[in-house]
Amino acid sequence: GSESSHMDEHPSVVLRDICSRPRPSGHVITFANEKGGVGKSTLAFHTLIALASEGASVLAIDLDRRQQTLHRTLEAREATARALHAKLACPTHFVLERQSAAQLSQEILRVGADFDFVVIDAAGHDSPIARRAIAMADTLVTPINSSHADLDPLGRFSPVTMKLQRPGQFGAMVQALQDEREKRG
């Protein structure tokens, strides 16, 4: 669809889409923020390596098929482990090339849906697949830098009291998806 059409996508459509498909058995952690360059891939990498190092089985999914930061970092780690004959935790990972809930579900089933954790790294912009990854999340991590430009999508704050006046676009979208999840139990 066009760029503007998915912005109006109702949360019930997103939830119906992901609820109609097989779900990974493990805890899903999604790293998402509409803003790029805030450290999503870096935090996702450190989180999944920490989990894998503790013995958890971890699947890493990179939704940013253009930059592929998480995927490339994990490939470099695997190459380093081979070159040094070192036992480094190197979790299963893939880039989601075809960006749909159907494809996401299919790829998870292809590699095996029985991971303890599924770590999803979303691209730094709003998209239908990012919304589905947020809606799937058991834990949502939204890294931000402490600048006005980074706080603005999350919420509008009073410059005087710093109290939240109303949610920003991203904050409102996440809340709507959360409300829809709760409605569906």
C-alpha positions in Angstrom: 0.0 0.0 0.0 0.9 3.7 -0.2 2.8 5.4 2.6 -0.3 7.2 3.9 -2.7 4.2 3.8 -0.9 2.2 6.6 -0.9 5.2 8.9 -4.7 5.0 9.1 -4.6 1.2 9.6 -7.0 0.4 12.5 -5.4 -1.5 15.4 -8.1 -4.2 15.1 -6.8 -4.9 11.6 -3.2 -5.3 12.9 -4.3 -7.6 15.8 -6.6 -9.7 13.5 -3.6 -10.2 11.2 -1.2 -11.4 13.8 -3.7 -13.3 15.9 -4.7 -15.4 12.8 -1.2 -16.8 12.5 1.0 -19.2 14.5 2.9 -17.4 17.2 6.4 -18.1 18.5 6.3 -19.9 21.8 9.0 -17.7 23.4 8.9 -14.2 24.9 8.9 -11.7 22.1 10.9 -8.5 22.6 10.5 -5.8 20.0 12.9 -2.8 19.7 11.0 -0.1 17.9 10.9 3.7 17.5 9.8 5.7 14.5 13.1 7.6 14.7 16.3 6.2 13.3 19.7 6.4 15.0 18.5 6.0 18.6 20.2 2.7 19.3 17.5 0.1 18.6 19.9 -2.4 16.8 22.7 -1.9 19.4 20.3 -2.5 22.3 18.7 -5.5 20.5 22.2 -7.0 19.9 23.3 -6.6 23.5 20.0 -8.0 24.8 20.0 -11.1 22.6 23.7 -11.8 23.2 23.2 -11.5 27.0 20.2 -13.9 26.8 22.0 -16.4 24.6 25.1 -16.2 26.8 22.9 -17.2 29.8 21.9 -20.3 27.9 18.5 -19.1 26.4 17.7 -20.1 22.9 17.2 -16.8 20.9 16.0 -16.0 17.5 16.9 -12.5 16.1 14.8 -10.9 13.4 16.0 -7.8 11.6 13.0 -6.0 10.0 15.3 -3.3 8.4 16.0 -4.9 5.1 17.8 -1.8 3.8 20.3 -1.3 6.6 20.4 -4.8 8.2 22.4 -3.5 11.1 21.5 -6.3 13.5 21.9 -9.0 10.9 25.3 -7.7 9.7 26.5 -7.3 13.3 25.6 -11.0 14.0 27.2 -12.1 10.8 30.4 -10.3 11.9 30.3 -12.0 15.3 30.0 -15.4 13.6 33.0 -14.7 11.4 35.0 -13.5 14.4 34.0 -16.7 16.4 35.2 -18.8 13.4 38.4 -16.9 12.8 39.4 -17.1 16.5 38.0 -20.6 17.1 36.1 -18.9 20.0 32.9 -20.1 21.6 30.7 -17.0 21.2 27.0 -17.1 21.5 25.7 -16.7 18.0 21.9 -16.9 17.9 19.8 -17.8 14.9 19.0 -14.7 12.8 17.4 -13.6 9.6 16.3 -10.4 7.7 12.7 -10.3 6.8 12.9 -9.7 3.1 9.2 -9.8 2.3 7.5 -7.4 4.8 4.2 -9.0 5.8 2.8 -10.7 8.9 2.3 -13.9 6.8 6.0 -13.9 5.8 7.1 -13.1 9.3 5.1 -16.1 10.6 6.3 -18.3 7.8 10.0 -17.4 8.4 9.7 -18.0 12.2 8.1 -21.4 11.5 10.8 -22.2 9.0 13.7 -21.7 11.5 11.6 -23.2 14.3 9.1 -21.5 16.6 10.4 -23.0 19.8 12.9 -20.4 21.0 12.9 -19.0 24.5 13.1 -15.5 23.2 12.4 -13.8 19.8 14.2 -10.4 19.5 12.8 -8.2 16.7 14.6 -5.1 15.5 12.3 -2.8 13.6 13.4 -0.1 11.1 13.4 3.5 12.2 10.0 4.4 10.6 6.4 3.5 10.8 5.3 0.6 8.6 2.7 -2.2 8.7 5.4 -4.7 9.7 6.7 -2.5 12.5 3.1 -2.2 13.8 2.7 -6.0 13.7 6.0 -6.5 15.5 4.9 -4.0 18.2 1.5 -5.7 18.5 3.3 -9.1 18.9 5.6 -7.9 21.6 5.5 -9.3 25.1 8.1 -6.5 25.9 8.4 -3.4 23.8 11.7 -1.4 24.1 11.7 2.1 22.6 15.1 3.7 23.0 15.3 7.5 22.8 17.9 10.2 23.0 17.0 12.9 25.4 16.4 15.6 22.8 13.1 17.4 22.0 13.1 15.8 18.5 13.3 12.3 20.0 10.7 12.8 22.8 8.2 14.5 20.5 6.9 11.3 18.7 6.3 9.7 22.1 4.4 12.6 23.7 3.9 16.3 23.9 5.3 17.6 27.2 4.8 21.0 28.9 8.1 22.9 28.5 7.6 24.4 31.9 6.4 21.4 34.1 7.6 18.6 31.8 4.3 16.9 32.4 2.9 14.8 29.6 0.1 16.9 27.9 -0.9 14.3 25.2 0.7 11.3 23.5 2.7 11.9 20.3 2.0 9.9 17.1 4.1 6.9 18.0 2.9 6.8 21.6 -0.7 7.0 20.5 -0.2 4.2 18.0 1.4 1.9 20.6 -1.4 2.7 23.1 -4.0 1.9 20.5 -2.4 -1.5 19.8 -2.1 -2.2 23.5 -5.8 -1.4 24.0 -6.7 -3.7 21.2 -4.6 -6.5 22.6 -6.3 -6.1 26.0 -9.8 -6.1 24.3 -8.8 -9.5 22.8 -7.6 -10.9 26.1 
